[in-house]
Amino acid sequence: MREDGKIDYVEFPATGIPAVKRFYSEAFGWSWVDYGPDYVAVDNAGLDGGFNGDAADAGRAAKPLVVLYAHDLEAMAAKVTAAGGVIVNPIYSFPGGRRFHFTDPSGNELAVWSEGRE
């Protein structure tokens, strides 16, 4: 069961989805769920995650993105802001749910997602 504020997903940048899929499949036996030409989710790696190859997101630092979960996305965004976080990408929809990105006081970028209401 998903819980508020817990690490739920890790998203990695990718410069080429086919090469990433081939490498991790051959090296570790991972399988995939495709969400279009620029995004693929890992199906059996021990922790939910995916690879984002969208060139529009390349401006974001080329680092893994830790994604937390929230049942109530708006309430969690308010908590993040009240605690001193800065929302850098307001709530938006994606296949499977909605999410927002924020930075913590050290400048680390994380995201929070919630299921539904796409």
Summary of the structure (lengths in Angstrom):
residues: 118
radius of gyration: 14.5
end to end distance: 20.3
largest distance: 44.7
contacts: 310
relative contact order: 0.20
helix: 21%
strand: 39%
